[in-house]
Amino acid sequence: MTAPDSAARPSPVVPTVDYDQDGVQHGFLRLPYSRDDSAWGAIMIPLTVVKRGEGPTALLTGANHGDEYEGPVALFKLAGTLRAEEVTGRVIVVPAMNYPAFRAGRRTSPIDQGNLNRAFPGRADGTPTEKIADHFQRCLLPMAEYVLDVHSGGKTLDFVPFAAVHAVPDARQQARCAAAMRAFGAPYSLVLRELDSVGMYDTAAEAMGKVFVSTELGGGGTTTARSVAIAERGVRSFLRHARILTGAVEPTPTLNLGMPSDACYVVSEHAGLVEPCVDLGHPVRSGQLLARVHDVQRTGAPGIDYRARLDGLLVGRHFPGLAQVGDCLAVVAVPEG
């Protein structure tokens, strides 16, 4: 007997709101989850829907990784303040997409160790993380024309504040994504080159032809007043660009950046104590020392130098003081006209 295809199963996630109802609704995405302390329990993912009349839909998400906080701060605040009379169309706000990870302050879920941003398209009969991914893939993403996923570096990375898109095959889609990225108005705008895009929320949205914008707005597992302000302003500018929120997008200076090759990434081949040698946002030249990794098991051993492989700007770095083999030490991007 052949097992039923996961895609043929209905999503076990049930929204407690009506997406077609005008007005402001606060509710949950309810995912049944039987566990030791609650046999018929559920994971309750907070959700807000603001709708008025006909128009485009924007899907706004934060905490795709649970230790990244600019998105949750900006989106919980937006959910509590956005009024229906400001909107033409619909805004779906999920401030903490991977809610179990968010509540635990972890990148991945404490329930199944799942990395939501590597779990797409998900499975309706899979782990809790896969079920969340499946619901976004089959239920939420198809509703939206515009998708904004707010990230930062979490506990292990730190970034200059940038909005980002990826290169996609469709030139018209690429142009629409780039325009939305510029409208977000972060200090930097980056065409991001992923080392591996398989299973990403980004990839799922882009494959559906959505206008998709992501961000990296800081890091270290915390926020700053500046990074939160960038997120809050950027979210509303994104909605204005989509013509969902009333008002014009205010032009904001942004430096356009690209990543022409994998040489933009500097990966550690040694474990040890990290000595940063260049601060974020500073220009670098090919061959310039970016970081040094020191052996912590003995004294007297020379540090290992890691150097830039192209000219550009240091836009990301390893955050903790200690690194493991395979950790990303630095990210260099190249200014574009």
C-alpha positions in Angstrom: 0.0 0.0 0.0 1.5 3.4 -1.0 1.7 6.0 1.7 -0.2 9.2 1.0 1.8 12.1 -0.5 2.4 14.8 2.1 1.3 17.5 -0.4 -2.1 15.8 -0.6 -2.7 16.1 3.1 -4.3 19.3 4.5 -2.1 21.4 6.7 -2.5 20.6 10.4 -2.0 24.3 11.1 -5.3 26.1 11.7 -5.6 30.0 11.6 -7.9 31.4 14.3 -8.7 34.4 12.0 -10.6 34.9 8.8 -8.3 36.2 6.1 -11.1 37.6 4.1 -12.7 39.7 6.8 -12.2 43.4 6.8 -10.8 45.0 9.9 -8.1 44.2 12.4 -7.9 40.6 13.8 -5.4 39.3 16.3 -5.2 35.5 16.6 -2.9 32.5 16.1 -1.7 29.9 13.8 -2.6 26.8 15.9 -0.4 23.7 15.4 -1.5 20.7 17.4 1.5 19.4 19.4 1.0 16.5 21.8 3.7 16.5 24.5 4.4 15.4 28.1 2.9 18.4 29.7 -0.1 18.8 27.4 -1.5 15.7 25.7 -3.8 17.7 23.4 -1.7 20.9 23.4 -0.7 23.2 20.5 2.0 25.6 19.4 0.2 28.9 19.2 2.0 31.3 16.7 0.8 34.9 17.1 -0.8 36.4 14.0 -2.4 39.6 13.0 -4.4 40.3 9.8 -5.3 43.9 8.8 -7.6 44.1 5.8 -9.7 46.8 4.0 -11.3 46.2 0.6 -9.6 44.9 -2.4 -5.9 45.2 -3.1 -2.5 43.4 -2.8 -1.5 41.3 0.1 1.8 41.6 2.0 3.1 38.9 4.2 5.5 40.2 6.9 7.5 37.8 9.1 10.2 37.9 11.8 12.1 35.3 13.9 12.4 32.9 11.0 15.4 32.2 13.2 14.5 32.6 16.9 17.5 34.6 18.1 17.0 37.5 15.6 15.0 40.3 17.2 14.6 43.3 15.0 11.7 41.6 13.1 9.8 40.6 16.2 10.1 44.0 17.8 9.1 45.9 14.7 6.3 43.5 13.8 4.7 43.1 17.3 4.6 46.9 17.4 3.1 47.1 13.9 0.5 44.5 14.8 -0.6 46.6 17.7 -0.8 49.9 15.9 -1.7 49.3 12.3 -5.3 50.4 11.6 -7.6 49.1 8.9 -8.3 52.6 7.5 -4.6 53.0 6.7 -4.7 49.9 4.5 -5.9 49.1 1.0 -5.7 45.4 0.6 -4.3 43.1 3.3 -1.4 42.8 5.6 -0.6 39.5 7.3 1.8 39.9 10.2 3.6 36.9 11.8 6.2 38.5 14.2 7.7 35.2 15.3 7.5 32.7 12.5 9.5 29.9 14.2 7.7 30.5 17.5 9.3 27.6 19.5 12.8 28.9 18.6 11.8 32.5 19.4 10.5 31.6 22.8 13.7 29.6 23.5 16.0 32.4 22.2 17.6 29.9 19.8 18.3 29.9 16.1 16.6 26.5 15.7 13.6 24.9 17.3 14.1 23.3 20.7 11.4 20.8 19.9 13.0 19.1 16.8 16.2 21.1 16.2 14.7 22.3 13.0 16.0 25.3 11.1 12.9 26.8 9.6 14.8 28.6 6.9 16.2 25.3 5.6 12.9 23.3 5.9 11.0 24.4 2.9 8.8 23.2 1.2 8.1 21.4 4.5 5.8 18.4 5.1 2.2 18.3 6.5 3.1 15.0 8.1 6.6 16.0 9.2 8.2 17.5 12.3 6.7 20.6 13.9 9.2 22.8 12.0 8.4 21.0 8.7 4.6 21.5 9.4 5.2 25.2 9.9 7.1 25.4 6.7 4.4 23.5 4.8 1.7 25.9 6.0 3.7 28.9 4.8 4.5 27.2 1.5 0.9 26.0 0.7 -1.3 28.4 2.6 0.3 31.8 3.4 2.7 32.4 0.5 0.1 31.8 -2.2 -2.0 34.7 -0.7 0.7 37.3 -0.9 2.2 39.4 -3.8 4.7 41.0 -1.5 6.8 39.2 1.1 9.2 40.7 3.7 11.2 38.5 6.0 13.2 40.5 8.6 16.5 38.9 9.7 19.6 39.8 11.6 22.7 37.9 12.5 21.5 36.2 15.6 23.9 35.1 18.3 26.7 34.1 16.0 27.0 36.8 13.3 26.9 40.6 13.1 26.1 42.7 10.0 25.9 46.2 8.7 22.2 46.9 8.4 21.1 45.9 4.9 18.1 44.9 2.9 18.7 42.1 0.4 17.4 40.3 -2.6 18.7 37.5 -4.7 19.4 37.2 -8.3 16.4 35.4 -9.9 16.0 34.2 -13.5 13.0 36.4 -14.3 14.3 39.9 -15.1 11.0 41.6 -14.4 10.7 39.9 -11.0 14.3 40.8 -10.2 13.5 44.5 -11.0 10.4 44.4 -8.8 12.3 42.8 -5.9 15.1 45.4 -6.3 12.7 48.3 -6.2 11.0 47.0 -3.1 14.5 46.5 -1.5 15.4 50.1 -2.2 12.1 51.3 -0.9 12.8 49.5 2.4 15.5 52.1 2.8 18.2 50.3 4.8 21.6 52.0 4.8 22.9 49.2 2.5 21.1 47.3 -0.2 22.6 44.0 -1.2 22.1 41.5 -4.0 23.0 38.6 -1.7 24.8 35.5 -2.8 23.9 32.4 -0.7 26.3 29.6 -0.1 23.4 27.2 -0.2 19.8 28.3 -0.9 18.1 24.8 -0.7 15.2 24.7 1.6 15.1 28.5 2.2 11.9 30.5 2.7 13.4 33.0 0.3 13.8 30.3 -2.4 10.2 29.2 -1.9 8.8 32.7 -2.3 11.0 33.6 -5.2 10.0 30.4 -7.0 6.3 31.5 -6.8 7.2 34.8 -8.4 6.7 36.9 -5.3 8.3 40.2 -4.6 10.6 39.0 -1.8 12.9 41.1 0.3 15.0 40.0 3.3 17.3 41.9 5.7 20.2 41.6 8.0 20.0 44.4 10.5 22.6 43.7 13.1 23.4 40.7 15.2 24.8 39.4 18.4 21.5 38.0 19.6 20.2 41.5 20.5 18.9 44.8 19.0 19.9 48.4 19.1 17.8 51.6 19.0 19.2 52.2 15.5 18.5 48.7 14.1 14.9 48.7 15.5 14.3 52.1 14.0 15.6 50.8 10.6 13.2 47.9 10.8 10.2 49.9 11.8 10.7 52.5 9.1 11.6 49.9 6.5 8.4 47.8 7.1 6.1 50.8 6.6 8.1 51.9 3.6 7.8 48.4 2.1 4.0 48.6 2.6 3.8 52.0 1.0 5.8 50.8 -2.0 3.3 48.0 -2.4 0.5 50.6 -2.3 -1.1 48.8 0.6 -0.3 51.6 3.2 -1.3 55.2 2.5 1.5 57.7 1.9 4.5 58.1 -0.3 7.8 56.3 0.2 10.4 58.8 1.5 13.7 58.5 -0.4 16.5 57.3 1.8 20.2 57.1 0.9 21.4 53.5 0.5 24.7 52.1 -0.7 24.2 49.4 -3.4 26.3 46.3 -2.9 26.8 43.0 -4.8 28.6 39.7 -4.1 30.2 38.6 -7.4 31.6 35.2 -6.2 32.0 32.9 -3.2 35.3 34.7 -2.6 33.1 37.2 -0.6 33.0 34.6 2.2 35.9 34.0 4.5 35.6 30.6 6.3 37.7 29.5 9.2 39.8 26.3 8.8 40.9 26.5 12.4 39.3 26.6 15.8 40.3 29.2 18.4 40.1 32.7 19.6 39.1 35.3 17.0 40.8 38.6 16.8 38.9 40.9 14.5 41.2 43.1 12.5 38.7 45.3 10.6 35.4 46.8 11.8 32.1 46.4 10.1 31.4 48.9 7.3 35.1 49.6 6.6 36.6 49.3 3.1 39.0 46.5 2.5 41.5 45.5 -0.2 42.3 42.1 -1.6 44.9 40.5 0.6 44.1 42.7 3.6 44.1 41.0 7.0 40.5 40.6 8.2 40.8 38.4 11.2 43.3 36.2 13.1 42.5 33.0 14.8 44.7 32.1 17.9 45.3 28.6 19.2 43.9 28.4 22.8 45.4 25.1 23.7 49.0 26.3 24.0 51.0 29.5 24.3 53.7 30.5 21.8 51.8 29.4 18.7 51.4 32.0 15.9 48.0 33.2 15.0 46.5 32.1 11.7 45.7 35.1 9.4 42.6 35.3 7.3 42.6 37.8 4.5 40.2 39.4 2.0 40.1 37.8 -1.4 38.7 40.8 -3.2 38.3 44.6 -2.8 35.1 45.7 -1.1 33.4 46.5 2.2 33.3 44.4 5.3 29.5 43.7 5.7 29.5 40.7 8.1 31.6 39.1 10.7 31.7 36.2 13.2 30.3 37.5 16.5 31.4 35.2 19.3 35.0 35.4 20.6 35.6 31.7 19.8 35.3 30.1 16.4 35.0 26.5 15.2 36.4 25.0 12.0 33.9 25.9 9.3 32.6 29.1 10.9 32.2 32.1 8.7 34.6 34.7 9.9 33.9 37.6 7.5 31.7 38.6 4.5 32.9 41.2 2.0 30.5 42.8 -0.5 31.4 45.0 -3.4 29.9 48.6 -4.0 28.0 48.9 -7.2 27.0 52.0 -9.2 
